[in-house]
Amino acid sequence: MAVASIFSLVADELMRVEEKLGEVVNVEYPLLAAVLQRIVSTGGKRLRPALVLLSSKFYDYIPERLIPIATAVELLHTATLVHDDLIDNSSTRRGVATLNTIISSRATILVGDYLFAQSAALATESNSVRVMHIFSRGLMQICDGELRNIFGNGSLEQTRHEYYRKIESKTAALFVAAAESGAILSNAPEDVVQSLSKYGYNLGMAFQIMDDILDFTGDERKLGKPVGNDLRQGTVTLPAIYLLESRPNDHALRTILQSDTSDPDREEKIKRVVEMIANSSAIVSARTEALAFVKRAKDNLDILPDNEYRRKLVELADYVTERNS
């Protein structure tokens, strides 16, 4: 399923989001402008701004109110990626060298902060206190998720409940903000706002679980980053949790997570565990959970009129578990 097909009904508005992103990078200081342009031009599928737009199509659709919010969501997402790459010491993303590999750590942090600030400024253009609250809540949740991830690195005692709490904050929060903001700014009834908010939550949860599955099963060329990257960072995700549960006496994974990064055999050990997980029932179990979240996301749409926009939201939910990057 192609993303372009799913987003076809909001393609014109997404072009306006790109133009708005272009305005953000058009700053006076040339070096900052070049850095911002580099980040924005290597953007992803624009899934989150598309979610804002599709969620707003059922009632009073006013593009002038929605384009800034859709852009703000994408900037907030981009800022988190800039910080993530620095925290994880990642060298590539989407097949391109990360910002932290070409400028200093201090400068990378400030660029991410600049994007956060730009996102907040765009959110104020909604003239909606509720939407601005949603954005501030989303940012706090994202930071909470990242801190849980950092403090929990290398821990082998993580439960599925703790994993869900982490990805709810790290990923699903922004999907919630996108869907909820779109509904609010289109003057949707409160029951519809809440249903779309739940749709965003379930969609985001499924999206992150699939990301964690692809970290073991994906193609590095399509992922744009090394397979097994989470293990290298000491991050225990759902497939690894399932493996630990099914093989409590197998110490291979524990050895990797507890080994020193200077271990000359660490990379080979990581490859063996990645292969072990990729070929185990852990992947099937994790995918089953992702599909359950997708089903709940689609059920959340029952309140909406059965039209082409609702069908695209259904397709988007299906896409999340069918994608390969």
ZALOMI-730400 format. One line per 4 residues: their letters; for each residue x, y, z of N, C-alpha, C. Coordinates in nm, 2 decimals, m for minus. Atoms other than C-alpha are relative to their C-alpha. Layout:
<rs>
a	X:Y:Z:X:Y:Z:X:Y:Z | ... .
</rs>
This chain:
<rs>
mava	0.08:m0.12:0.00:0.00:0.00:0.00:0.09:0.12:0.00 | m0.08:m0.12:0.01:0.15:0.33:m0.11:m0.05:0.12:0.08 | 0.04:m0.12:m0.09:0.14:0.63:0.13:m0.06:0.11:m0.09 | 0.05:m0.10:0.09:0.09:0.86:m0.17:m0.15:m0.02:m0.03 .
sifs	0.14:0.03:0.02:m0.24:0.69:m0.24:m0.09:0.03:0.12 | 0.08:m0.03:m0.12:m0.36:0.72:0.12:m0.01:0.15:0.02 | 0.00:m0.14:m0.02:m0.27:1.08:0.13:m0.05:0.09:m0.12 | 0.04:m0.07:0.12:m0.41:1.17:m0.21:m0.11:0.10:0.02 .
lvad	0.11:m0.10:m0.02:m0.71:1.35:m0.07:0.05:0.13:0.07 | m0.05:m0.12:m0.07:m0.49:1.59:0.12:0.14:0.04:m0.06 | m0.13:m0.02:0.06:m0.20:1.61:m0.13:0.03:0.15:m0.02 | m0.02:m0.14:0.02:m0.25:1.98:m0.21:0.03:0.07:0.14 .
elmr	m0.03:m0.06:m0.13:m0.26:2.07:0.16:0.14:m0.04:0.05 | m0.14:0.04:m0.04:0.06:1.87:0.22:0.11:0.07:m0.07 | m0.09:m0.08:0.08:0.23:2.07:m0.05:0.01:0.14:0.08 | 0.00:m0.13:m0.08:0.13:2.38:0.16:0.08:m0.02:0.13 .
veek	m0.08:0.02:m0.12:0.28:2.22:0.46:0.15:0.00:m0.03 | m0.14:m0.01:0.04:0.61:2.18:0.27:0.04:0.14:m0.02 | m0.03:m0.15:0.01:0.59:2.55:0.18:0.02:0.06:0.13 | m0.01:m0.05:m0.13:0.54:2.63:0.54:0.13:m0.04:0.07 .
lgev	m0.13:0.05:m0.05:0.84:2.42:0.64:0.11:0.08:m0.07 | m0.10:m0.08:0.07:1.03:2.61:0.38:0.02:0.14:0.06 | m0.01:m0.12:m0.07:0.95:2.93:0.56:0.07:0.00:0.13 | m0.07:0.02:m0.12:1.08:2.79:0.88:0.15:0.00:m0.02 .
vnve	m0.14:0.01:0.02:1.42:2.72:0.73:0.06:0.13:m0.06 | m0.05:m0.12:0.06:1.44:3.06:0.57:0.03:0.11:0.11 | m0.04:m0.09:m0.10:1.63:3.23:0.85:0.12:0.09:m0.04 | m0.11:m0.10:0.04:1.88:3.52:0.85:0.14:m0.06:0.00 .
ypll	m0.14:0.05:m0.01:2.18:3.33:0.97:0.02:m0.12:m0.09 | m0.01:0.10:0.11:2.31:3.13:0.67:0.04:m0.14:0.05 | m0.04:0.14:m0.05:2.47:2.84:0.87:m0.12:m0.07:0.06 | 0.12:0.06:m0.06:2.15:2.78:1.07:m0.10:m0.03:m0.11 .
aavl	0.09:0.02:0.11:1.95:2.81:0.75:0.04:m0.13:m0.08 | m0.05:0.12:0.07:2.17:2.54:0.58:m0.03:m0.12:0.08 | 0.03:0.11:m0.09:2.13:2.31:0.88:m0.14:m0.04:0.00 | 0.14:0.02:m0.01:1.76:2.35:0.90:m0.05:m0.05:m0.14 .
qriv	0.04:0.05:0.13:1.72:2.30:0.52:0.04:m0.15:m0.01 | m0.05:0.14:0.01:1.92:1.98:0.55:m0.09:m0.09:0.07 | 0.09:0.09:m0.08:1.69:1.84:0.82:m0.13:m0.01:m0.07 | 0.13:0.00:0.06:1.37:1.94:0.65:m0.01:m0.08:m0.13 .
stgg	0.00:0.07:0.13:1.47:1.81:0.31:0.01:m0.15:0.01 | m0.01:0.15:m0.01:1.54:1.46:0.44:m0.11:m0.05:0.09 | 0.12:0.04:m0.08:1.20:1.44:0.60:m0.06:m0.13:m0.04 | 0.06:0.13:0.03:0.99:1.12:0.61:m0.12:0.01:m0.08 .
krlr	0.12:0.01:0.08:0.65:1.04:0.48:m0.10:0.11:0.03 | 0.09:m0.11:m0.04:0.48:1.34:0.65:m0.13:m0.07:0.05 | 0.12:0.07:m0.05:0.24:1.09:0.82:m0.08:0.08:0.10 | 0.06:m0.07:m0.11:0.17:1.31:1.12:m0.08:0.12:m0.05 .
palv	0.08:m0.11:0.05:0.07:1.63:0.93:m0.12:m0.05:m0.08 | 0.11:0.06:0.07:m0.14:1.41:0.70:m0.12:m0.04:0.09 | 0.10:0.04:m0.10:m0.32:1.28:1.01:m0.08:0.11:0.05 | 0.07:m0.12:m0.04:m0.40:1.63:1.12:m0.11:0.03:m0.11 .
llss	0.09:m0.04:0.11:m0.55:1.70:0.78:m0.12:m0.09:m0.02 | 0.11:0.10:0.02:m0.75:1.38:0.74:m0.10:0.00:0.12 | 0.09:0.00:m0.11:m0.89:1.41:1.09:m0.09:0.12:0.01 | 0.07:m0.13:0.00:m1.02:1.76:1.01:m0.10:0.00:m0.11 .
kfyd	0.08:0.00:0.12:m1.21:1.66:0.70:m0.15:m0.03:0.02 | 0.13:0.05:m0.02:m1.54:1.56:0.86:m0.10:0.11:0.04 | 0.09:m0.11:m0.04:m1.68:1.90:0.98:0.04:0.13:m0.07 | m0.04:m0.13:0.06:m1.56:2.26:0.92:0.14:0.00:m0.04 .
yipe	m0.14:0.01:0.05:m1.25:2.22:0.71:0.05:0.14:m0.04 | m0.05:m0.14:0.03:m1.06:2.55:0.72:0.16:m0.02:m0.01 | m0.14:0.02:0.02:m0.71:2.50:0.57:0.09:0.10:0.07 | m0.08:m0.11:m0.06:m0.58:2.83:0.70:0.03:m0.02:0.14 .
rlip	m0.02:0.03:m0.14:m0.62:2.71:1.05:0.08:m0.13:0.02 | m0.06:0.13:m0.01:m0.49:2.36:0.98:0.14:m0.01:m0.05 | m0.14:0.01:0.05:m0.17:2.41:0.78:0.10:0.03:0.10 | m0.10:m0.03:m0.10:0.02:2.58:1.06:0.01:m0.12:0.11 .
iata	0.00:0.10:m0.10:m0.08:2.30:1.30:0.06:m0.13:m0.06 | m0.06:0.12:0.07:0.01:2.02:1.05:0.15:0.02:m0.01 | m0.15:m0.03:0.01:0.35:2.19:1.01:0.06:m0.01:0.14 | m0.05:0.00:m0.13:0.39:2.23:1.38:0.02:m0.14:0.05 .
vell	m0.01:0.14:m0.03:0.33:1.86:1.43:0.13:m0.07:m0.06 | m0.12:0.06:0.07:0.60:1.77:1.17:0.13:0.06:0.06 | m0.12:m0.05:m0.06:0.85:2.01:1.33:0.02:m0.06:0.14 | m0.02:0.06:m0.14:0.79:1.87:1.68:0.06:m0.14:m0.02 .
htat	m0.06:0.13:0.02:0.85:1.52:1.54:0.14:0.01:m0.05 | m0.13:m0.02:0.05:1.16:1.64:1.36:0.10:0.03:0.11 | m0.09:m0.04:m0.11:1.30:1.80:1.67:0.03:m0.12:0.09 | m0.03:0.12:m0.09:1.26:1.48:1.87:0.10:m0.10:m0.07 .
lvhd	m0.09:0.09:0.07:1.45:1.29:1.60:0.14:0.05:0.01 | m0.13:m0.06:m0.02:1.74:1.54:1.62:0.06:m0.03:0.13 | m0.04:0.03:m0.13:1.76:1.49:1.99:0.03:m0.15:0.02 | m0.01:0.15:m0.01:1.71:1.11:1.96:0.14:m0.05:m0.06 .
dlid	m0.12:0.05:0.07:2.00:1.07:1.72:0.12:0.04:0.08 | m0.11:m0.04:m0.08:2.23:1.26:1.95:0.01:m0.09:0.12 | 0.01:0.08:m0.12:2.12:1.07:2.26:0.05:m0.14:m0.03 | m0.03:0.13:0.03:2.16:0.74:2.08:0.14:m0.01:m0.08 .
nsst	m0.12:m0.01:0.08:2.48:0.85:1.90:m0.01:m0.07:m0.13 | 0.02:0.06:0.13:2.33:0.74:1.57:0.07:0.07:m0.11 | m0.08:m0.06:0.11:2.53:0.79:1.26:m0.08:0.03:m0.13 | 0.08:m0.02:0.11:2.26:0.77:1.00:m0.15:m0.01:0.03 .
rrgv	0.15:0.01:m0.01:1.88:0.82:0.96:m0.05:0.02:m0.14 | 0.05:0.00:0.14:1.69:0.75:0.64:0.11:0.00:m0.10 | m0.11:0.01:0.09:2.02:0.67:0.48:0.09:0.12:m0.01 | m0.08:m0.12:0.00:2.17:1.01:0.55:0.07:0.02:0.13 .
atln	m0.07:m0.03:m0.12:2.43:1.12:0.80:m0.08:0.09:0.09 | 0.08:m0.08:m0.10:2.27:1.25:1.12:0.07:0.13:0.03 | m0.06:m0.14:m0.03:2.32:1.61:1.23:0.11:m0.01:0.10 | m0.10:0.01:m0.11:2.52:1.50:1.54:0.13:m0.05:m0.05 .
tiis	m0.13:0.04:0.05:2.79:1.36:1.31:0.07:0.11:m0.08 | m0.06:m0.10:0.08:2.85:1.68:1.13:0.02:0.14:0.07 | m0.02:m0.12:m0.09:2.81:1.95:1.40:0.02:m0.05:0.14 | m0.03:0.04:m0.14:2.89:1.96:1.77:m0.13:m0.04:0.07 .
srat	0.12:0.04:m0.08:2.66:1.81:2.04:m0.07:0.12:0.05 | 0.07:m0.12:m0.05:2.59:2.15:2.18:m0.08:0.07:m0.11 | 0.07:m0.06:0.11:2.49:2.29:1.84:m0.12:m0.09:m0.04 | 0.11:0.09:0.03:2.27:1.98:1.77:m0.11:0.02:0.10 .
ilvg	0.11:m0.03:m0.10:2.08:2.03:2.10:m0.07:0.13:m0.03 | 0.06:m0.13:0.02:2.02:2.39:2.02:m0.08:0.00:m0.13 | 0.08:0.01:0.12:1.90:2.31:1.67:m0.13:m0.07:0.03 | 0.12:0.06:m0.04:1.65:2.07:1.82:m0.09:0.09:0.08 .
dylf	0.08:m0.10:m0.08:1.54:2.33:2.07:m0.06:0.11:m0.09 | 0.05:m0.10:0.09:1.50:2.58:1.79:m0.12:m0.05:m0.07 | 0.12:0.06:0.07:1.26:2.34:1.61:m0.11:m0.01:0.10 | 0.10:0.00:m0.10:1.07:2.29:1.93:m0.07:0.13:0.01 .
aqsa	0.05:m0.13:m0.01:1.03:2.66:1.96:m0.08:0.05:m0.12 | 0.08:m0.03:0.12:0.92:2.70:1.60:m0.13:m0.07:0.00 | 0.12:0.07:0.00:0.67:2.43:1.65:m0.11:0.06:0.10 | 0.09:m0.06:m0.10:0.52:2.60:1.96:m0.05:0.13:m0.06 .
alat	0.04:m0.12:0.06:0.51:2.93:1.77:m0.11:m0.02:m0.11 | 0.10:0.03:0.09:0.31:2.77:1.49:m0.13:m0.05:0.06 | 0.12:0.04:m0.08:0.07:2.61:1.74:m0.08:0.11:0.04 | 0.07:m0.11:m0.05:m0.02:2.95:1.86:m0.09:0.06:m0.11 .
esns	0.08:m0.06:0.11:m0.15:3.04:1.51:m0.14:m0.07:m0.01 | 0.14:0.06:0.00:m0.45:2.81:1.58:m0.10:0.08:0.08 | 0.09:m0.08:m0.09:m0.58:3.07:1.83:m0.09:m0.09:0.08 | 0.08:0.09:m0.09:m0.70:2.77:2.03:0.08:m0.03:0.12 .
vrvm	m0.07:0.04:m0.12:m0.59:2.74:2.39:0.00:m0.15:0.02 | 0.01:0.15:m0.02:m0.70:2.38:2.39:0.11:m0.07:m0.09 | m0.11:0.06:0.09:m0.47:2.30:2.09:0.14:0.03:0.05 | m0.13:m0.03:m0.06:m0.18:2.48:2.25:0.03:m0.09:0.12 .
hifs	m0.02:0.09:m0.12:m0.24:2.28:2.57:0.04:m0.15:m0.05 | m0.03:0.13:0.05:m0.24:1.96:2.36:0.15:m0.01:m0.04 | m0.14:0.00:0.05:0.10:2.05:2.21:0.09:0.00:0.12 | m0.09:0.00:m0.12:0.25:2.13:2.55:0.00:m0.13:0.07 .
rglm	0.02:0.13:m0.06:0.11:1.81:2.69:0.08:m0.11:m0.08 | m0.07:0.09:0.09:0.25:1.62:2.39:0.15:0.00:0.02 | m0.15:m0.01:m0.01:0.60:1.76:2.43:0.04:m0.06:0.14 | m0.04:0.06:m0.13:0.60:1.67:2.80:0.00:m0.15:0.00 .
qicd	0.01:0.14:0.01:0.49:1.32:2.72:0.12:m0.06:m0.07 | m0.11:0.05:0.08:0.76:1.28:2.46:0.13:0.00:0.08 | m0.12:m0.01:m0.08:1.03:1.40:2.70:m0.01:m0.11:0.11 | 0.02:0.10:m0.10:0.89:1.16:2.96:0.04:m0.14:m0.06 .
gelr	m0.03:0.13:0.06:0.91:0.87:2.72:0.15:m0.02:m0.03 | m0.14:0.01:0.03:1.27:0.95:2.62:0.08:m0.02:0.13 | m0.07:0.02:m0.13:1.38:0.98:2.99:m0.02:m0.14:0.05 | 0.02:0.14:m0.04:1.22:0.64:3.06:0.09:m0.09:m0.08 .
nifg	m0.08:0.08:0.08:1.41:0.50:2.77:0.15:0.01:0.04 | m0.14:m0.02:m0.05:1.74:0.65:2.89:0.03:m0.07:0.13 | m0.02:0.05:m0.13:1.70:0.55:3.25:m0.02:m0.15:0.00 | 0.02:0.15:0.00:1.58:0.20:3.15:0.09:m0.08:m0.09 .
ngsl	m0.09:0.06:0.09:1.86:0.13:2.91:0.08:m0.12:0.07 | m0.07:0.12:m0.05:2.01:m0.22:2.96:m0.07:m0.08:0.11 | 0.08:0.07:m0.10:1.74:m0.32:3.21:m0.07:m0.12:m0.07 | 0.06:0.12:0.05:1.63:m0.68:3.15:m0.13:m0.03:0.07 .
eqtr	0.12:0.03:m0.08:1.34:m0.66:3.39:m0.12:0.08:m0.04 | 0.11:m0.08:0.05:1.12:m0.44:3.18:m0.12:m0.09:m0.04 | 0.13:0.08:0.03:0.76:m0.56:3.16:m0.06:0.06:m0.12 | 0.07:m0.05:0.12:0.53:m0.52:2.87:m0.08:0.13:0.04 .
heyy	0.07:m0.13:m0.05:0.33:m0.26:3.08:0.10:0.12:m0.01 | m0.10:m0.11:0.00:0.65:m0.05:3.12:0.03:0.03:m0.14 | m0.03:m0.02:0.14:0.72:m0.09:2.75:m0.11:0.09:m0.06 | 0.11:m0.07:0.05:0.37:0.03:2.66:0.00:0.15:0.05 .
rkie	m0.01:m0.14:m0.05:0.41:0.33:2.89:0.10:0.08:m0.07 | m0.11:m0.07:0.07:0.73:0.42:2.72:m0.04:0.04:m0.14 | 0.03:m0.04:0.14:0.61:0.41:2.36:m0.13:0.08:m0.01 | 0.11:m0.09:0.00:0.28:0.57:2.46:0.05:0.15:0.01 .
skta	m0.06:m0.14:m0.01:0.49:0.88:2.56:0.09:0.03:m0.11 | m0.10:m0.03:0.11:0.76:0.85:2.30:m0.06:0.02:m0.13 | 0.05:0.00:0.14:0.55:0.79:1.99:m0.15:0.03:m0.01 | 0.14:m0.01:0.02:0.17:0.76:2.04:m0.05:0.14:0.04 .
alfv	0.04:m0.13:m0.04:0.15:1.10:2.21:m0.01:0.10:m0.11 | 0.00:m0.10:0.11:0.23:1.29:1.89:m0.11:m0.04:m0.10 | 0.12:0.04:0.09:m0.03:1.08:1.69:m0.13:0.05:0.06 | 0.12:m0.05:m0.06:m0.29:1.17:1.95:m0.01:0.15:m0.02 .
aaae	0.00:m0.14:0.02:m0.19:1.54:1.93:m0.05:0.04:m0.14 | 0.03:m0.03:0.14:m0.22:1.53:1.55:m0.15:m0.02:m0.03 | 0.14:0.03:0.03:m0.56:1.36:1.53:m0.10:0.09:0.08 | 0.09:m0.08:m0.09:m0.71:1.55:1.83:m0.01:0.14:m0.05 .
sgai	0.00:m0.14:0.05:m0.60:1.89:1.70:m0.08:0.02:m0.13 | 0.08:m0.01:0.12:m0.74:1.82:1.36:m0.15:0.00:0.02 | 0.15:0.01:m0.04:m1.08:1.73:1.51:m0.04:0.13:0.06 | 0.04:m0.12:m0.07:m1.09:2.03:1.74:m0.01:0.12:m0.09 .
lsna	0.00:m0.11:0.09:m1.00:2.28:1.47:m0.10:0.00:m0.11 | 0.11:0.01:0.10:m1.27:2.15:1.25:m0.14:0.01:0.07 | 0.13:m0.02:m0.08:m1.53:2.21:1.53:m0.08:m0.13:0.00 | 0.06:0.13:m0.01:m1.60:1.84:1.56:m0.07:m0.01:0.14 .
pedv	0.06:0.02:m0.13:m1.84:1.73:1.84:0.10:m0.07:0.09 | m0.09:0.05:m0.10:m1.67:1.62:2.16:0.02:m0.15:m0.01 | m0.01:0.15:0.01:m1.75:1.25:2.11:0.09:m0.04:m0.12 | m0.08:0.03:0.12:m1.58:1.26:1.77:0.15:0.04:0.03 .
vqsl	m0.13:m0.04:m0.04:m1.28:1.45:1.91:0.07:m0.11:0.08 | m0.05:0.11:m0.08:m1.24:1.17:2.17:0.03:m0.12:m0.07 | m0.02:0.12:0.08:m1.28:0.90:1.92:0.12:0.01:m0.09 | m0.11:m0.02:0.08:m1.02:1.05:1.69:0.13:0.00:0.08 .
skyg	m0.11:0.00:m0.09:m0.79:1.10:1.99:0.04:m0.15:0.03 | m0.03:0.14:m0.03:m0.82:0.73:2.07:0.06:m0.07:m0.13 | m0.06:0.06:0.13:m0.76:0.64:1.70:0.15:0.04:m0.01 | m0.14:m0.04:0.01:m0.44:0.84:1.71:0.09:m0.08:0.10 .
ynlg	m0.07:0.08:m0.10:m0.33:0.66:2.03:0.03:m0.14:m0.05 | m0.02:0.14:0.04:m0.39:0.31:1.89:0.08:m0.01:m0.13 | m0.08:m0.01:0.12:m0.24:0.41:1.55:0.15:0.01:0.04 | m0.14:m0.03:m0.05:0.08:0.54:1.73:0.06:m0.12:0.07 .
mafq	m0.05:0.12:m0.07:0.11:0.23:1.95:0.04:m0.10:m0.11 | m0.03:0.10:0.11:0.09:0.00:1.64:0.12:0.04:m0.08 | m0.11:m0.05:0.08:0.33:0.22:1.45:0.14:m0.03:0.07 | m0.13:0.02:m0.07:0.60:0.20:1.72:0.03:m0.15:0.02 .
imdd	m0.03:0.15:m0.01:0.56:m0.18:1.77:0.05:m0.05:m0.13 | m0.05:0.04:0.13:0.61:m0.22:1.40:0.14:0.05:m0.02 | m0.13:m0.05:0.01:0.91:0.00:1.41:0.10:m0.09:0.08 | m0.09:0.09:m0.08:1.06:m0.22:1.68:0.01:m0.14:m0.06 .
ildf	m0.01:0.13:0.07:0.98:m0.53:1.48:0.09:0.01:m0.12 | m0.08:m0.03:0.12:1.14:m0.38:1.17:0.15:0.01:0.04 | m0.13:m0.02:m0.05:1.45:m0.31:1.38:0.07:m0.14:0.00 | m0.05:0.13:0.01:1.50:m0.69:1.37:m0.02:m0.07:m0.13 .
tgde	0.04:0.07:0.12:1.34:m0.79:1.04:0.02:0.08:m0.13 | 0.01:m0.09:0.12:1.38:m0.49:0.81:0.13:m0.01:m0.08 | m0.11:m0.01:0.09:1.61:m0.42:0.52:0.08:0.13:0.03 | m0.07:m0.13:m0.04:1.89:m0.17:0.62:m0.01:0.11:m0.11 .
rklg	0.00:m0.10:0.11:1.87:0.00:0.28:m0.14:0.07:0.01 | 0.14:m0.07:m0.01:1.49:0.07:0.33:m0.01:0.07:0.13 | 0.01:m0.07:m0.13:1.52:0.15:0.70:0.09:0.12:0.01 | m0.09:m0.12:0.00:1.81:0.39:0.64:0.08:0.00:0.13 .
kpvg	m0.08:0.01:m0.12:1.98:0.27:0.96:0.03:m0.15:0.02 | m0.04:0.14:m0.02:2.15:m0.05:1.08:m0.11:m0.08:0.07 | 0.09:0.09:m0.07:1.93:m0.35:1.18:0.06:m0.03:0.14 | m0.05:0.02:m0.13:1.95:m0.42:1.55:0.05:0.12:0.07 .
ndlr	m0.05:m0.12:m0.06:2.01:m0.06:1.64:m0.04:0.02:0.14 | 0.05:m0.01:m0.13:1.80:m0.08:1.95:0.09:m0.08:0.10 | m0.09:0.08:m0.08:2.01:m0.36:2.09:0.13:0.07:0.03 | m0.13:m0.07:m0.02:2.33:m0.16:2.03:m0.01:0.11:0.10 .
qgtv	0.02:m0.11:m0.10:2.18:0.12:2.24:m0.04:m0.05:0.14 | 0.04:0.06:m0.13:2.08:m0.13:2.52:m0.15:0.02:0.02 | 0.14:m0.02:m0.02:1.71:m0.07:2.45:m0.07:m0.13:m0.02 | 0.08:0.13:0.00:1.48:m0.36:2.52:m0.14:0.03:m0.05 .
tlpa	0.13:m0.03:0.06:1.17:m0.35:2.29:m0.08:m0.13:0.00 | 0.10:0.11:m0.02:0.87:m0.58:2.26:0.05:m0.13:m0.05 | m0.05:0.13:0.04:1.03:m0.85:2.05:0.10:m0.06:0.09 | m0.10:0.05:m0.10:1.32:m0.88:2.29:m0.06:m0.04:0.13 .
iyll	0.07:0.03:m0.12:1.08:m0.88:2.58:m0.06:m0.14:m0.01 | 0.06:0.13:0.02:0.90:m1.18:2.43:0.11:m0.11:0.00 | m0.11:0.10:0.00:1.23:m1.36:2.37:0.05:m0.03:0.14 | m0.04:0.02:m0.14:1.33:m1.31:2.73:m0.10:m0.08:0.08 .
esrp	0.10:0.07:m0.06:1.00:m1.44:2.84:0.00:m0.15:m0.04 | 0.01:0.14:0.05:1.01:m1.75:2.62:0.13:m0.08:0.02 | m0.12:0.07:m0.03:1.38:m1.83:2.69:0.07:0.06:0.12 | m0.06:m0.06:m0.12:1.45:m1.73:3.05:0.14:m0.05:0.03 .
ndha	m0.13:0.06:m0.04:1.76:m1.95:3.07:0.10:0.03:m0.11 | m0.09:m0.03:0.11:1.91:m1.82:2.74:0.07:0.13:0.03 | m0.07:m0.11:m0.04:2.18:m1.58:2.83:0.07:0.09:m0.11 | m0.06:m0.08:0.11:2.28:m1.45:2.48:m0.04:0.15:0.01 .
lrti	0.05:m0.14:0.00:2.06:m1.14:2.50:0.05:0.07:0.12 | m0.04:m0.06:m0.12:2.15:m1.07:2.86:0.15:0.03:m0.01 | m0.14:m0.02:0.02:2.52:m1.10:2.77:0.03:0.13:m0.08 | m0.02:m0.12:0.08:2.49:m0.83:2.50:m0.04:0.12:0.07 .
lqsd	0.05:m0.12:m0.06:2.29:m0.59:2.70:0.09:0.04:0.12 | m0.08:m0.03:m0.11:2.53:m0.62:2.99:0.15:0.01:m0.03 | m0.14:0.00:0.04:2.85:m0.62:2.79:0.05:0.14:m0.02 | m0.06:m0.13:0.02:3.09:m0.33:2.76:0.01:0.03:m0.15 .
tsdp	0.00:m0.04:0.14:3.08:m0.14:2.43:0.14:m0.02:m0.06 | m0.13:0.02:0.05:3.45:m0.20:2.40:0.03:m0.15:m0.03 | m0.02:0.15:0.03:3.40:m0.58:2.37:0.02:m0.02:m0.15 | m0.03:0.01:0.15:3.56:m0.66:2.03:m0.10:m0.10:m0.07 .
dree	0.10:0.09:0.06:3.30:m0.94:1.98:m0.14:0.04:0.01 | 0.14:m0.05:m0.03:3.00:m0.73:2.07:m0.09:0.00:m0.13 | 0.08:m0.01:0.12:2.89:m0.67:1.71:m0.04:m0.13:m0.05 | 0.04:0.14:0.05:2.90:m1.04:1.62:m0.11:m0.05:0.09 .
kikr	0.10:0.05:m0.10:2.70:m1.11:1.94:m0.14:0.06:m0.04 | 0.13:m0.07:0.03:2.44:m0.85:1.84:m0.06:m0.06:m0.12 | 0.06:0.06:0.12:2.40:m1.00:1.49:m0.06:m0.14:0.03 | 0.05:0.13:m0.03:2.35:m1.35:1.64:m0.14:0.02:0.07 .
vvem	0.13:m0.02:m0.07:2.07:m1.22:1.88:m0.10:0.06:m0.09 | 0.09:m0.05:0.10:1.91:m1.02:1.60:m0.06:m0.11:m0.08 | 0.05:0.11:0.08:1.89:m1.33:1.39:m0.09:m0.09:0.08 | 0.08:0.08:m0.09:1.76:m1.53:1.69:m0.14:0.05:0.01 .
ians	0.13:m0.07:m0.02:1.48:m1.28:1.75:m0.08:0.00:m0.13 | 0.07:m0.01:0.13:1.40:m1.24:1.38:m0.06:m0.13:m0.04 | 0.05:0.13:0.04:1.35:m1.61:1.34:m0.08:m0.07:0.11 | 0.07:0.05:m0.11:1.16:m1.66:1.66:m0.15:0.03:0.00 .
saiv	0.14:m0.03:m0.02:0.79:m1.66:1.77:m0.02:0.14:0.06 | 0.01:m0.14:m0.06:0.87:m1.32:1.94:m0.05:0.10:m0.11 | 0.05:m0.10:0.11:0.81:m1.14:1.60:m0.15:m0.02:m0.02 | 0.14:0.02:0.02:0.48:m1.31:1.55:m0.09:0.05:0.11 .
sart	0.07:m0.05:m0.11:0.37:m1.23:1.90:m0.01:0.15:0.00 | 0.00:m0.15:0.00:0.47:m0.86:1.87:m0.09:0.05:m0.11 | 0.08:m0.05:0.11:0.30:m0.83:1.53:m0.15:m0.02:0.03 | 0.14:0.02:m0.04:m0.02:m0.98:1.68:m0.05:0.11:0.08 .
eala	0.04:m0.12:m0.08:m0.02:m0.70:1.93:m0.02:0.12:m0.08 | 0.02:m0.12:0.09:0.03:m0.44:1.66:m0.13:m0.01:m0.07 | 0.13:0.02:0.07:m0.26:m0.58:1.47:m0.12:0.02:0.09 | 0.11:m0.02:m0.09:m0.48:m0.57:1.78:m0.02:0.15:0.02 .
fvkr	0.01:m0.15:m0.01:m0.40:m0.19:1.82:m0.06:0.05:m0.13 | 0.06:m0.05:0.12:m0.48:m0.14:1.45:m0.15:m0.03:0.00 | 0.15:0.03:0.00:m0.82:m0.31:1.49:m0.07:0.10:0.09 | 0.07:m0.09:m0.09:m0.90:m0.09:1.79:0.00:0.14:m0.07 .
akdn	0.00:m0.13:0.07:m0.79:0.22:1.58:m0.11:0.00:m0.10 | 0.10:0.00:0.10:m1.03:0.12:1.30:m0.14:0.00:0.07 | 0.13:m0.01:m0.08:m1.31:0.06:1.56:m0.03:0.14:0.05 | 0.02:m0.14:m0.05:m1.26:0.41:1.69:m0.06:0.09:m0.11 .
ldil	0.05:m0.08:0.11:m1.36:0.54:1.34:m0.15:m0.03:m0.02 | 0.14:0.04:0.03:m1.71:0.38:1.36:m0.10:0.12:0.02 | 0.08:m0.11:m0.03:m1.85:0.71:1.49:m0.01:0.10:m0.12 | m0.01:m0.09:0.11:m1.75:0.89:1.17:m0.09:m0.04:m0.12 .
pdne	0.07:0.04:0.13:m1.95:0.91:0.84:0.08:m0.09:m0.09 | m0.07:0.10:0.09:m1.87:0.63:0.60:0.02:0.07:m0.13 | m0.04:m0.07:0.12:m1.70:0.85:0.34:0.14:m0.03:m0.04 | m0.14:0.03:0.05:m1.37:0.86:0.15:0.10:0.04:0.10 .
yrrk	m0.10:m0.04:m0.09:m1.19:1.04:0.43:0.01:m0.11:0.11 | m0.01:0.11:m0.10:m1.28:0.77:0.69:0.07:m0.12:m0.07 | m0.07:0.12:0.06:m1.17:0.50:0.44:0.15:0.02:m0.01 | m0.15:m0.02:0.00:m0.83:0.67:0.41:0.06:m0.02:0.14 .
lvel	m0.05:0.02:m0.13:m0.80:0.67:0.78:0.01:m0.15:0.03 | 0.00:0.15:m0.01:m0.88:0.29:0.77:0.13:m0.05:m0.07 | m0.11:0.04:0.08:m0.62:0.25:0.50:0.13:0.03:0.07 | m0.12:m0.04:m0.07:m0.36:0.44:0.71:0.03:m0.10:0.11 .
adyv	m0.02:0.10:m0.11:m0.42:0.20:1.00:0.06:m0.13:m0.05 | m0.05:0.13:0.06:m0.36:m0.10:0.77:0.14:0.02:m0.04 | m0.14:m0.02:0.05:m0.05:0.06:0.62:0.10:m0.01:0.11 | m0.09:0.00:m0.11:0.11:0.09:0.96:0.06:m0.14:0.02 .
tern	m0.05:0.13:m0.02:0.14:m0.29:0.99:0.05:m0.07:m0.13 | m0.04:0.06:0.13:0.21:m0.35:0.62:0.13:0.06:m0.05 | m0.12:m0.07:0.05:0.50:m0.11:0.58:0.13:m0.08:0.02 | m0.13:0.06:m0.02:0.86:m0.22:0.54:0.11:0.09:0.03 .
s	m0.10:m0.10:m0.04:1.04:0.10:0.64:m0.07:0.11:0.09 .
</rs>
